[in-house]
Amino acid sequence: MLASICSKCASSESSSLDESVWMQLLLGFPSVILPLAHENRDIRSSAIKCVEGFSLVWQRLSTSVPRNGNTIKLPQCMSSPTFGIFLESLVNQKTMISSDAKFLPAYISSMLSPRQDMIIPENLHERFDRTTKDALLDFILHSALKLTPYGKFMVLSILRGVGGVLFKAEGVKSLFFDLLDRRDQYRNRHDSRQSLSTYEIQILCLLLEVLFSLPDRANIGFNMSEPLVRALKVDALSPDDPVAVMPCLTVLQTLQPVFFDNLETDTKEKVFGCLISLFRTENIEIRNATRDALLRINVDASTAVKFIELIVALGDARGLSKRTKRKDDLSRDAVSSFEELFGESPIASILVSLLDILFIKKDVNQRTCLLQPLFQILSKLLSDQWISGIVFQYTNQHDTSSETPDLSNSMKEAQHLILLVLKDITDTLHSHSRHQDAMFRSSDVDLLINYIRSVKDVATRNHGFSLIASLGKACPQLLSDCIVDLFLVIGDAIKQDDSHSQRVLEDLLSVVVPCWLSRNTSIEKLLQIFIKALADIPEHRRLTLMVYLLRTLGNESHLSTVIMHLLQSLVKRISLSLSEHQGSRWSALSQEWEYGLAVNVTDQYSYKLWFPCFSMLLKEIRVHGKQGHLMLHLAMRFLLSKLQDTKLIFELQSDESTNFIRVAHLSKLLLF
C-alpha cells in the first residue's frame, strides 16, 4: 500500500498537492530498512517497491520545492542530491536485494562506511563525501532508535558493518551507556528492576562487538577502556545470568592483540586482572573464552610480576604480629589495589589462576623475569605466618559467620603450578649461554631442597626434582654448594616405588652425579647415601637404580667400589662376630639384600668387565675396609661364587691365550 501511495503522489499532475505530505512519506524511509533485509523474499520484494516509490517522490519533491518557491525545510540528508542517488542505487540493486536477505546489510554498510570495497563502484563512492554519509546514517538511526528494542536491534544489526561511525550518532552512544549502566546496577544488586530484556542484551553485545573490533579507536569520541573493563565484570553469585554473562562473553571473543597492545598500561593491568578473575569461573563458556583470549593477547611479564608482588605484600602485611601505623597504611593500600583489580575474589584463588595462566601461556614477553618472583612466592607458601595472613584477608573480606574455606588444597595447587612454570621457563634456557647466572641464586636450590623435604606428596616431590635437574642443566654451578644436602634428599626419594619417580630420579642423577664428580668429592660418601636408601625399596628397583648410577659414574672404574660398599654395608648392618668356622652364618649372609644386589649387578655385565675388577676390589678392601678380615673373607666367597660363571668357564676352556690372561688375573687375586 505504501508503494502505491508513493507512486500515486509522484505521478499526480496536480500542483495543489501539499508538499509536506511528500516529505512525511520520505521521512518514513528508515522504516523500510527492516523489511528490505527480511528473511521472507516476498516481503523484501514489496519493500523494494516502496523504495522505488520513495525515489519517485523524492525526484518530484526535489524539483517542485525550488520551482514553487516553497519554504518547506527538508532534513539535511534529504535536501542533498546524494539522497536521491542513494535511493536510486538501492533501486538498481533490487534484484540482489530480493534474492538475498544478506545483501542489503553488506551493501548499505559499504555505502555508508568510511572504507571502500568491491561491492560499491568507485565512481559511486566518490559522489558520497564523509559528511553526506554521516547525515544519511544519522537520519536512519534517528528514526530507528524510536523503535522497540527488537526494531533497534534489527536496524543496528543491518548497520553494524559501518563500524565505529555508529557511535558518532549521539543516540547510539547514549543507548550504549544507558544499557551498560543498567547492567551494572542489576549486576551489583542495586536495582533488580534494571534487568535488561533479551533484545536489549543483544543490542549491548552488538555494540560491544562493533566497538572492540575497531582497528583504530582514535576517533570514537570517548574512552573505550571504561566500557571494556565494566563489560568484563561478572557477578560471582550469578554465573549463568545472561545479563552478566553475554556482554562479558562478547568482549572476550572480540578482544584482539592489536587492540590490547594499544591500551594504556594501567588499563592492560585491569583487563588482565579481570581475565585472571574469570579464568576459573563456574561458567564454562566464559572460562573457555577467557582462555582463548589470554592465548591471543600479548602479556608482559612485568604485569604478572606486579601482581605476584601485590599478593606477597598482602600476606606479609596481614601476617605480621606487630602492627604499626605505616604498616597498616601499606596494608590498606595493598588491599585497595587488589580489590580494584580482582574485586572480592580470594587471594588464594587469584594466585592459583595467575599461575595456571603463566603455565599455559608460553609466549609471555620477557618470561625469564618471572623466575625470582616465582621463587619468592614459593618461599612464602612454606611460611605458616604468611598463609595465616591470607586466611585473615579472606575472613576480613567475607561475612564472619561464613565458614572459612580450607586453603590447603589451593596452597598445594599453587606450589605444584609454581614448580611447573619454573621448570618450563628453565627448560628454555638450555640452548642459551649468556646471562643465565644472573637469573638464578644458590638460595633457589636450597629453597627447593627444603621444599622437597617438607612435602609428602610424591607427585609434587617429583616436580621439585625435575626442576632441580633443569636448573642443573642450565647452570651446573648452582648445584655445587648444596650437593651433599641434595644427595641426602635424593636418598629419601629413592624410596618412591613407581616408574615415573624412577625416571625422574634417573634424570636427576644424570645431572647431579657429574656435578658431584666435578668437585672432586669422594665417591664413597655418595655411595653410602645411595646404598643406605636402597634398603627400604623393592628389590627390582634396587638393581635398576644401581645399574643406572654405575652407568653414570662409569662402569669399569667404579664397579669394584660399588661391590665393596655393598659388602661393607652388609658387614656393618649384621654386626656379628663371624669366624671361618661359622659356615652356617656365612651362608646366611649370602641371603642378605646387599650380597644379592652385588651378585645381580655383576650379572648385568660380561665377565670381561667384572673379572678384572676383582683385583681392584681386594685392593680397595685392604685400603678402606675397617673390618678387613671379615670383608676379605666375604669378598673371597663372593669371588669364588662368581668364578663358577658358565660363560667364564667356557671361555677358559676354549681359548688358550685367553686362558693365560685369565689365569694371570686369577693368580694375581690369589697372591693378594
C-alpha positions as CSV (number, residue, x, y, z in Angstrom):
1,M,0.0,0.0,0.0
2,L,2.8,2.4,0.9
3,A,4.4,1.8,-2.5
4,S,1.1,2.6,-4.2
5,I,0.6,5.8,-2.3
6,C,4.2,6.9,-3.1
7,S,3.6,6.1,-6.8
8,K,0.3,8.0,-7.0
9,C,1.8,11.0,-5.3
10,A,4.8,11.0,-7.6
11,S,2.7,10.6,-10.7
12,S,0.0,13.1,-9.7
13,E,-0.2,16.1,-12.1
14,S,-2.0,18.2,-9.5
15,S,0.2,21.1,-8.3
16,S,-2.0,21.7,-5.4
17,L,-0.9,18.6,-3.5
18,D,0.6,19.5,-0.1
19,E,4.3,19.0,-0.4
20,S,4.6,18.4,3.4
21,V,2.8,15.2,2.7
22,W,5.5,14.2,0.3
23,M,8.1,15.0,3.0
24,Q,6.2,12.9,5.6
25,L,6.3,10.0,3.2
26,L,10.1,10.4,2.7
27,L,10.6,10.6,6.5
28,G,9.2,7.1,6.6
29,F,12.1,5.7,4.6
30,P,14.0,4.3,7.6
31,S,11.0,2.1,8.5
32,V,11.6,0.2,5.2
33,I,15.1,-0.8,6.1
34,L,13.9,-3.7,8.2
35,P,11.7,-5.4,5.6
36,L,14.4,-4.9,3.0
37,A,16.5,-7.4,5.0
38,H,13.7,-9.7,6.0
39,E,14.1,-13.4,5.6
40,N,10.9,-13.6,3.5
41,R,11.5,-12.9,-0.2
42,D,8.0,-11.6,-0.8
43,I,8.4,-9.1,2.0
44,R,11.8,-7.9,0.5
45,S,10.2,-7.6,-2.9
46,S,7.4,-5.5,-1.6
47,A,9.8,-3.3,0.4
48,I,12.0,-2.6,-2.7
49,K,8.8,-1.4,-4.5
50,C,8.4,1.1,-1.6
51,V,11.9,2.3,-2.2
52,E,11.1,2.8,-5.9
53,G,8.1,4.9,-4.7
54,F,10.3,6.9,-2.3
55,S,12.7,7.5,-5.2
56,L,9.9,8.9,-7.4
57,V,8.6,11.1,-4.6
58,W,12.0,12.5,-3.8
59,Q,12.5,13.3,-7.5
60,R,9.1,15.1,-7.7
61,L,9.7,16.9,-4.4
62,S,13.3,18.0,-5.2
63,T,12.1,19.7,-8.4
64,S,8.8,21.0,-7.0
65,V,10.1,22.9,-4.0
66,P,12.6,25.1,-5.8
67,R,10.2,25.8,-8.7
68,N,7.3,26.8,-6.5
69,G,9.4,28.7,-4.1
70,N,8.1,26.7,-1.2
71,T,9.7,27.4,2.2
72,I,9.4,23.8,3.4
73,K,12.6,22.8,5.1
74,L,13.9,19.3,4.4
75,P,16.3,17.4,6.6
76,Q,19.9,17.9,5.7
77,C,20.4,14.5,4.1
78,M,17.2,14.7,2.1
79,S,17.9,18.1,0.7
80,S,21.1,16.9,-0.9
81,P,21.1,15.3,-4.4
82,T,23.0,12.4,-2.9
83,F,19.9,11.2,-1.1
84,G,18.3,10.6,-4.5
85,I,21.4,8.9,-5.7
86,F,21.3,6.7,-2.5
87,L,17.6,5.7,-3.2
88,E,18.4,5.1,-6.9
89,S,21.3,2.9,-6.0
90,L,19.1,0.7,-3.9
91,V,16.5,0.5,-6.7
92,N,19.3,-0.5,-9.1
93,Q,20.1,-3.4,-6.7
94,K,16.5,-4.6,-6.4
95,T,17.3,-8.0,-8.0
96,M,20.1,-8.7,-5.5
97,I,18.1,-7.4,-2.5
98,S,15.1,-9.5,-3.5
99,S,17.1,-12.7,-3.9
100,D,19.4,-12.5,-0.9
101,A,18.5,-11.3,2.6
102,K,22.1,-10.8,3.4
103,F,22.8,-8.5,0.5
104,L,21.3,-5.3,1.9
105,P,23.3,-5.2,5.2
106,A,26.6,-5.6,3.2
107,Y,25.6,-3.1,0.5
108,I,24.3,-0.4,2.8
109,S,27.2,-0.8,5.2
110,S,29.7,-0.5,2.3
111,M,27.8,2.6,1.1
112,L,27.9,4.4,4.4
113,S,31.2,3.3,5.9
114,P,34.5,5.3,5.6
115,R,36.2,2.4,3.8
116,Q,35.8,1.4,0.2
117,D,35.3,-2.2,-1.1
118,M,34.3,-4.0,-4.2
119,I,30.6,-4.0,-3.6
120,I,30.2,-0.3,-4.3
121,P,31.6,1.0,-7.6
122,E,34.3,3.6,-7.1
123,N,32.5,6.3,-9.0
124,L,29.5,5.9,-6.7
125,H,31.8,6.2,-3.6
126,E,33.2,9.4,-4.9
127,R,29.7,11.0,-5.0
128,F,29.3,10.5,-1.2
129,D,31.6,12.5,1.0
130,R,32.0,11.7,4.7
131,T,29.6,14.4,5.8
132,T,26.9,13.1,3.5
133,K,27.4,9.5,4.7
134,D,27.2,10.6,8.3
135,A,24.0,12.6,7.6
136,L,22.3,9.6,5.9
137,L,23.4,7.3,8.8
138,D,22.2,9.7,11.4
139,F,18.8,10.1,9.5
140,I,18.3,6.3,9.6
141,L,19.4,5.9,13.2
142,H,17.4,8.8,14.5
143,S,14.2,7.1,13.3
144,A,15.4,3.5,14.2
145,L,16.1,4.4,17.8
146,K,12.5,5.3,18.3
147,L,11.5,1.7,17.6
148,T,11.0,-1.2,20.1
149,P,14.1,-3.0,21.4
150,Y,13.6,-5.6,18.7
151,G,13.4,-2.9,16.0
152,K,16.5,-1.2,17.3
153,F,18.4,-4.4,17.4
154,M,17.4,-5.4,13.8
155,V,18.4,-2.0,12.4
156,L,21.7,-1.9,14.3
157,S,22.4,-5.5,13.0
158,I,21.9,-4.3,9.4
159,L,24.2,-1.3,10.0
160,R,26.9,-3.0,12.1
161,G,29.2,-3.2,9.1
162,V,29.7,0.6,9.1
163,G,31.9,0.1,12.2
164,G,32.8,2.8,14.7
165,V,30.9,5.6,12.9
166,L,27.8,4.1,14.6
167,F,28.9,5.7,17.8
168,K,29.1,9.2,16.2
169,A,25.3,9.2,16.4
170,E,24.6,10.6,19.8
171,G,21.6,8.4,20.2
172,V,23.6,5.3,19.8
173,K,26.2,6.4,22.2
174,S,23.5,7.3,24.8
175,L,21.8,3.9,24.3
176,F,25.1,2.1,24.7
177,F,26.0,3.7,28.1
178,D,22.4,3.5,29.3
179,L,22.4,-0.2,28.8
180,L,25.9,-0.6,30.4
181,D,24.7,1.4,33.4
182,R,21.6,-0.6,33.8
183,R,23.6,-3.8,33.6
184,D,26.0,-2.6,36.3
185,Q,23.1,-1.6,38.6
186,Y,21.5,-5.0,38.1
187,R,24.7,-6.9,38.5
188,N,25.6,-5.1,41.7
189,R,22.1,-5.8,43.0
190,H,21.4,-2.1,43.4
191,D,18.2,-2.3,41.4
192,S,16.7,-5.6,40.2
193,R,14.2,-3.7,38.1
194,Q,17.1,-2.6,35.8
195,S,17.4,-6.1,34.3
196,L,17.7,-5.9,30.5
197,S,15.4,-7.6,28.1
198,T,16.6,-10.2,25.7
199,Y,16.9,-7.8,22.8
200,E,18.5,-5.1,25.0
201,I,21.2,-7.6,25.9
202,Q,21.6,-8.4,22.2
203,I,21.9,-4.7,21.4
204,L,24.6,-4.2,24.1
205,C,26.5,-7.2,22.8
206,L,26.3,-6.0,19.3
207,L,27.6,-2.5,20.2
208,L,30.4,-4.0,22.3
209,E,31.4,-6.2,19.4
210,V,31.5,-3.3,17.0
211,L,33.4,-1.1,19.5
212,F,36.1,-3.6,20.3
213,S,36.5,-4.8,16.7
214,L,37.8,-1.4,15.6
215,P,41.4,-1.3,14.3
216,D,41.6,2.4,15.2
217,R,40.0,3.8,18.4
218,A,41.2,7.3,18.0
219,N,38.1,8.8,16.5
220,I,35.5,7.1,18.7
221,G,34.8,10.2,20.8
222,F,35.1,8.6,24.2
223,N,37.4,6.4,26.3
224,M,36.9,2.8,25.4
225,S,38.8,1.4,28.4
226,E,36.0,2.0,30.8
227,P,33.3,0.0,29.0
228,L,35.9,-2.7,28.3
229,V,36.6,-3.3,32.0
230,R,32.9,-2.8,33.0
231,A,31.7,-5.4,30.5
232,L,34.3,-8.0,31.8
233,K,32.8,-7.8,35.3
234,V,30.6,-10.8,36.2
235,D,28.9,-11.3,39.5
236,A,30.2,-14.5,41.1
237,L,26.7,-15.0,42.6
238,S,25.0,-15.3,39.1
239,P,27.5,-17.1,36.8
240,D,24.7,-18.1,34.4
241,D,22.7,-14.9,34.3
242,P,22.6,-13.7,30.6
243,V,22.6,-10.0,31.7
244,A,26.0,-10.5,33.2
245,V,27.4,-13.3,31.0
246,M,26.5,-12.4,27.4
247,P,28.3,-8.9,27.3
248,C,31.3,-10.4,29.0
249,L,31.4,-13.3,26.6
250,T,31.1,-10.9,23.6
251,V,34.2,-8.9,24.8
252,L,36.2,-12.0,25.4
253,Q,35.5,-13.3,22.0
254,T,36.2,-10.0,20.3
255,L,39.3,-8.9,22.2
256,Q,42.3,-8.8,19.7
257,P,46.0,-8.4,20.3
258,V,46.3,-5.1,18.4
259,F,43.5,-3.6,20.4
260,F,45.0,-4.8,23.7
261,D,48.5,-3.6,22.7
262,N,47.2,-0.1,22.2
263,L,45.7,0.2,25.7
264,E,47.3,2.2,28.4
265,T,49.4,0.2,30.9
266,D,47.0,0.7,33.8
267,T,44.1,-0.5,31.6
268,K,46.1,-3.5,30.4
269,E,46.6,-4.4,34.1
270,K,42.9,-4.0,34.8
271,V,41.9,-6.1,31.8
272,F,44.5,-8.8,32.7
273,G,43.1,-8.7,36.3
274,C,39.6,-9.3,35.0
275,L,40.8,-12.2,32.9
276,I,42.5,-13.8,35.9
277,S,39.3,-13.5,37.9
278,L,37.3,-15.1,35.0
279,F,39.8,-17.8,34.3
280,R,38.3,-20.3,36.8
281,T,34.7,-19.0,36.9
282,E,31.9,-21.6,37.1
283,N,30.5,-20.7,33.7
284,I,32.2,-23.0,31.2
285,E,31.6,-20.7,28.2
286,I,33.3,-17.8,29.9
287,R,36.1,-20.0,31.1
288,N,36.8,-21.2,27.6
289,A,36.5,-17.8,26.1
290,T,38.8,-16.3,28.7
291,R,41.4,-19.0,28.0
292,D,41.2,-18.3,24.2
293,A,41.5,-14.5,24.8
294,L,44.6,-15.0,27.1
295,L,46.3,-17.1,24.4
296,R,45.6,-14.4,21.8
297,I,46.8,-11.2,23.6
298,N,50.3,-10.2,24.4
299,V,51.1,-10.2,28.1
300,D,54.2,-8.6,29.6
301,A,56.0,-10.4,32.5
302,S,56.1,-7.1,34.3
303,T,52.4,-7.2,34.8
304,A,52.4,-10.7,36.3
305,V,55.4,-9.7,38.5
306,K,53.4,-6.7,39.8
307,F,50.5,-9.0,40.7
308,I,52.8,-11.5,42.4
309,E,54.4,-8.7,44.4
310,L,51.0,-7.5,45.4
311,I,49.9,-10.9,46.6
312,V,53.2,-11.3,48.6
313,A,52.6,-7.9,50.2
314,L,49.1,-8.8,51.2
315,G,50.2,-11.9,53.0
316,D,53.2,-10.2,54.6
317,A,51.1,-7.3,55.9
318,R,48.3,-9.5,57.3
319,G,50.7,-12.0,58.8
320,L,52.7,-9.5,60.9
321,S,52.3,-9.9,64.6
322,K,53.5,-6.4,65.4
323,R,51.4,-3.6,63.8
324,T,52.5,0.0,63.1
325,K,50.6,2.8,61.5
326,R,52.9,2.8,58.5
327,K,52.3,-1.0,58.0
328,D,48.6,-0.5,58.4
329,D,48.6,2.2,55.7
330,L,50.6,-0.1,53.4
331,S,48.2,-2.9,54.1
332,R,45.2,-0.8,53.3
333,D,46.9,0.4,50.0
334,A,47.6,-3.2,49.0
335,V,44.1,-4.3,49.8
336,S,42.7,-1.4,47.8
337,S,44.8,-2.2,44.8
338,F,43.9,-5.9,45.0
339,E,40.1,-5.1,45.2
340,E,40.4,-2.7,42.3
341,L,41.9,-5.4,40.1
342,F,40.2,-8.5,41.3
343,G,37.1,-7.4,43.3
344,E,36.2,-9.7,46.2
345,S,38.0,-12.8,44.8
346,P,40.0,-14.6,47.4
347,I,43.8,-14.2,47.2
348,A,44.4,-17.9,47.0
349,S,42.0,-18.2,44.1
350,I,43.6,-15.4,42.2
351,L,47.1,-16.8,42.9
352,V,46.2,-20.2,41.5
353,S,44.5,-18.7,38.4
354,L,47.5,-16.5,37.7
355,L,50.0,-19.4,38.0
356,D,47.8,-21.5,35.8
357,I,47.7,-18.8,33.2
358,L,51.5,-18.4,33.3
359,F,51.8,-22.1,32.8
360,I,49.6,-22.3,29.7
361,K,50.8,-19.0,28.2
362,K,54.3,-19.8,26.9
363,D,54.7,-16.5,25.0
364,V,54.7,-14.1,27.9
365,N,57.1,-11.3,27.0
366,Q,60.4,-11.4,29.0
367,R,59.3,-14.6,30.6
368,T,62.6,-15.1,32.4
369,C,61.7,-12.1,34.6
370,L,59.2,-14.3,36.4
371,L,61.9,-16.6,37.8
372,Q,62.8,-14.8,41.0
373,P,59.3,-13.6,41.8
374,L,58.1,-17.2,41.5
375,F,60.8,-18.5,43.8
376,Q,59.8,-15.7,46.2
377,I,56.1,-16.8,46.2
378,L,57.2,-20.4,46.7
379,S,59.1,-19.4,49.8
380,K,56.0,-17.6,51.1
381,L,53.9,-20.7,50.6
382,L,56.2,-22.5,53.0
383,S,55.6,-19.9,55.7
384,D,52.7,-20.6,58.1
385,Q,52.8,-16.9,59.1
386,W,52.3,-15.8,55.5
387,I,49.5,-18.3,54.9
388,S,47.8,-17.1,58.1
389,G,47.8,-13.6,56.6
390,I,46.0,-14.9,53.5
391,V,43.4,-16.6,55.8
392,F,43.0,-13.3,57.7
393,Q,42.4,-11.4,54.5
394,Y,39.7,-13.8,53.4
395,T,37.8,-13.7,56.8
396,N,38.1,-9.9,56.9
397,Q,36.7,-9.7,53.4
398,H,33.8,-12.0,53.9
399,D,31.0,-12.5,56.4
400,T,32.5,-13.7,59.7
401,S,29.5,-16.1,60.1
402,S,30.5,-17.9,56.9
403,E,32.8,-20.9,57.1
404,T,36.4,-20.2,56.2
405,P,37.4,-22.5,53.3
406,D,40.2,-25.0,53.6
407,L,43.1,-23.2,51.8
408,S,45.4,-26.2,52.0
409,N,44.3,-27.6,48.5
410,S,44.8,-24.1,47.0
411,M,48.2,-23.8,48.5
412,K,49.2,-27.2,47.3
413,E,48.0,-26.5,43.8
414,A,49.8,-23.2,43.8
415,Q,53.1,-24.9,44.8
416,H,52.5,-27.5,42.1
417,L,52.0,-24.8,39.4
418,I,55.0,-22.8,40.5
419,L,57.2,-25.8,40.0
420,L,55.7,-26.4,36.6
421,V,56.1,-22.8,35.4
422,L,59.7,-22.6,36.8
423,K,60.7,-25.8,35.0
424,D,59.0,-24.7,31.8
425,I,61.0,-21.4,31.8
426,T,64.2,-23.1,32.9
427,D,64.0,-25.7,30.1
428,T,64.0,-22.9,27.5
429,L,67.4,-21.7,28.8
430,H,69.3,-24.8,27.9
431,S,70.1,-23.7,24.4
432,H,71.4,-20.2,25.6
433,S,74.7,-19.4,27.2
434,R,74.5,-15.8,28.2
435,H,73.3,-14.1,31.4
436,Q,71.9,-17.4,32.9
437,D,74.0,-17.0,36.1
438,A,72.2,-13.7,36.9
439,M,68.8,-15.4,36.6
440,F,69.3,-17.8,39.5
441,R,70.7,-17.7,43.0
442,S,72.2,-20.5,45.1
443,S,69.5,-19.9,47.6
444,D,67.0,-21.1,44.9
445,V,68.3,-24.7,45.1
446,D,68.4,-24.5,49.0
447,L,64.7,-23.4,48.8
448,L,63.8,-26.3,46.6
449,I,65.6,-28.8,48.8
450,N,63.8,-27.5,51.9
451,Y,60.6,-27.6,50.0
452,I,61.1,-31.2,48.9
453,R,61.8,-32.2,52.5
454,S,58.6,-30.5,53.7
455,V,56.1,-32.1,51.3
456,K,54.8,-35.7,51.4
457,D,53.0,-35.7,48.1
458,V,55.0,-37.9,45.7
459,A,53.9,-36.0,42.5
460,T,54.9,-32.7,43.9
461,R,58.3,-34.0,45.1
462,N,58.9,-35.3,41.6
463,H,58.1,-31.9,40.1
464,G,60.7,-30.4,42.6
465,F,63.3,-33.0,41.5
466,S,62.6,-32.3,37.8
467,L,63.1,-28.6,38.4
468,I,66.4,-29.2,40.1
469,A,67.5,-31.3,37.2
470,S,66.6,-28.5,34.8
471,L,68.4,-25.9,36.9
472,G,71.5,-28.2,36.9
473,K,71.4,-28.5,33.1
474,A,71.0,-24.7,32.7
475,C,73.5,-23.7,35.4
476,P,75.5,-26.7,36.7
477,Q,77.4,-24.5,39.2
478,L,74.2,-23.8,41.0
479,L,74.2,-27.3,42.5
480,S,77.8,-27.3,43.7
481,D,77.3,-25.6,47.1
482,C,74.5,-27.8,48.2
483,I,75.4,-31.1,46.6
484,V,75.6,-33.1,49.8
485,D,72.2,-31.9,51.0
486,L,70.9,-32.6,47.6
487,F,72.1,-36.2,47.7
488,L,70.6,-36.7,51.1
489,V,67.2,-35.7,49.8
490,I,67.7,-37.9,46.8
491,G,68.4,-40.8,49.2
492,D,65.0,-40.3,50.7
493,A,63.4,-40.0,47.3
494,I,64.8,-43.4,46.1
495,K,62.1,-45.0,48.3
496,Q,59.3,-43.8,46.0
497,D,58.2,-47.0,44.3
498,D,56.7,-46.1,40.9
499,S,58.1,-46.0,37.4
500,H,57.6,-42.2,36.9
501,S,59.5,-41.4,40.1
502,Q,62.3,-43.7,38.9
503,R,62.5,-41.8,35.6
504,V,62.6,-38.5,37.4
505,L,65.3,-39.8,39.7
506,E,67.4,-41.1,36.8
507,D,67.2,-37.8,35.1
508,L,68.3,-36.0,38.2
509,L,71.2,-38.4,38.8
510,S,72.4,-37.8,35.3
511,V,72.8,-34.1,36.2
512,V,73.8,-34.3,39.8
513,V,76.4,-37.1,39.7
514,P,78.7,-35.3,37.1
515,C,78.3,-32.2,39.3
516,W,79.5,-34.2,42.3
517,L,82.4,-35.7,40.4
518,S,83.4,-32.2,39.1
519,R,84.1,-31.1,42.6
520,N,86.5,-34.0,43.2
521,T,84.3,-35.1,46.0
522,S,84.9,-38.6,47.2
523,I,82.6,-41.2,45.6
524,E,82.4,-43.0,48.9
525,K,80.0,-40.5,50.5
526,L,77.7,-40.7,47.5
527,L,77.6,-44.5,47.6
528,Q,77.0,-44.5,51.3
529,I,74.0,-42.3,50.9
530,F,72.7,-44.2,48.0
531,I,73.1,-47.7,49.4
532,K,71.6,-46.7,52.8
533,A,68.4,-45.6,50.9
534,L,68.2,-48.8,48.9
535,A,67.4,-50.8,52.0
536,D,63.8,-49.5,52.0
537,I,62.9,-50.0,48.4
538,P,61.7,-53.1,46.4
539,E,64.4,-55.5,45.1
540,H,63.6,-54.9,41.4
541,R,64.1,-51.1,41.8
542,R,67.4,-51.6,43.6
543,L,69.0,-53.2,40.7
544,T,67.7,-50.7,38.2
545,L,68.9,-47.7,40.2
546,M,72.3,-49.2,40.9
547,V,72.9,-50.0,37.3
548,Y,71.9,-46.5,36.3
549,L,74.2,-45.0,38.9
550,L,77.0,-47.2,37.7
551,R,76.4,-46.1,34.1
552,T,76.5,-42.5,35.1
553,L,79.7,-43.0,37.2
554,G,81.4,-45.2,34.7
555,N,81.1,-49.0,34.8
556,E,84.7,-50.0,34.5
557,S,86.2,-47.6,37.0
558,H,83.6,-47.9,39.8
559,L,82.1,-51.4,39.7
560,S,84.6,-52.7,42.3
561,T,83.9,-49.7,44.5
562,V,80.2,-50.3,44.4
563,I,80.6,-54.0,45.3
564,M,83.0,-53.1,48.1
565,H,80.5,-50.7,49.7
566,L,77.6,-53.1,49.3
567,L,79.6,-55.8,51.2
568,Q,80.8,-53.2,53.7
569,S,77.2,-52.2,54.3
570,L,76.2,-55.8,54.9
571,V,79.0,-56.4,57.5
572,K,78.2,-53.2,59.4
573,R,74.5,-54.0,59.5
574,I,74.7,-57.6,60.7
575,S,77.3,-56.8,63.4
576,L,78.1,-60.5,64.0
577,S,81.3,-62.0,65.3
578,L,82.0,-64.1,62.3
579,S,84.7,-66.6,62.1
580,E,85.9,-69.1,59.5
581,H,84.2,-71.9,61.5
582,Q,80.8,-70.3,61.4
583,G,79.9,-71.7,58.0
584,S,76.2,-71.5,58.5
585,R,76.3,-67.8,59.3
586,W,78.5,-67.2,56.3
587,S,75.8,-69.0,54.2
588,A,73.1,-66.7,55.8
589,L,75.0,-63.6,54.7
590,S,74.6,-64.6,51.1
591,Q,70.9,-64.3,51.6
592,E,71.0,-60.6,52.6
593,W,69.9,-58.0,50.0
594,E,73.4,-56.3,49.8
595,Y,75.0,-59.6,48.8
596,G,72.2,-60.4,46.4
597,L,72.4,-56.9,44.8
598,A,76.2,-57.3,44.3
599,V,75.6,-60.6,42.5
600,N,72.8,-59.2,40.4
601,V,74.8,-56.1,39.5
602,T,77.8,-58.1,38.2
603,D,75.4,-60.4,36.4
604,Q,74.4,-57.3,34.2
605,Y,77.9,-57.2,32.7
606,S,80.1,-59.5,30.8
607,Y,82.8,-61.4,32.8
608,K,85.3,-59.4,30.7
609,L,84.2,-56.3,32.7
610,W,83.7,-57.7,36.2
611,F,86.5,-60.3,36.3
612,P,89.4,-57.7,36.1
613,C,87.6,-55.6,38.8
614,F,88.1,-58.2,41.5
615,S,91.8,-57.4,41.9
616,M,90.8,-53.8,42.4
617,L,88.1,-54.9,44.8
618,L,90.5,-56.7,47.0
619,K,92.9,-53.8,47.0
620,E,90.2,-51.4,48.0
621,I,89.1,-53.7,50.8
622,R,92.7,-53.7,52.1
623,V,92.9,-49.9,52.0
624,H,89.4,-48.9,53.1
625,G,87.9,-51.9,54.9
626,K,87.6,-51.3,58.6
627,Q,86.6,-54.9,59.2
628,G,89.5,-56.1,57.0
629,H,89.4,-59.8,57.8
630,L,85.6,-60.2,57.6
631,M,85.4,-58.1,54.5
632,L,88.2,-60.1,52.8
633,H,86.6,-63.4,53.7
634,L,83.2,-62.2,52.4
635,A,84.8,-60.9,49.2
636,M,86.6,-64.2,48.6
637,R,83.4,-66.1,49.0
638,F,81.7,-63.7,46.5
639,L,84.7,-64.2,44.1
640,L,84.5,-68.0,44.3
641,S,80.8,-67.9,43.6
642,K,81.4,-65.7,40.5
643,L,84.2,-68.0,39.2
644,Q,81.5,-70.6,38.7
645,D,80.1,-68.4,35.9
646,T,79.4,-70.7,33.0
647,K,80.4,-68.2,30.4
648,L,83.7,-67.7,32.1
649,I,84.3,-71.4,32.3
650,F,83.5,-71.9,28.6
651,E,85.9,-69.1,27.7
652,L,88.7,-70.5,29.8
653,Q,88.3,-73.9,28.1
654,S,88.0,-72.7,24.6
655,D,90.9,-70.2,24.2
656,E,94.5,-70.9,25.3
657,S,95.7,-67.3,25.0
658,T,92.6,-66.2,26.9
659,N,93.3,-68.9,29.5
660,F,96.7,-67.5,30.1
661,I,95.3,-63.9,30.6
662,R,92.6,-65.1,32.9
663,V,94.9,-67.4,34.9
664,A,97.3,-64.5,35.3
665,H,94.4,-62.4,36.7
666,L,93.4,-65.3,39.0
667,S,97.0,-65.7,40.2
668,K,97.1,-62.0,41.0
669,L,94.0,-62.3,43.0
670,L,95.2,-65.4,44.9
671,L,98.5,-63.8,45.6
672,F,96.9,-60.7,47.0
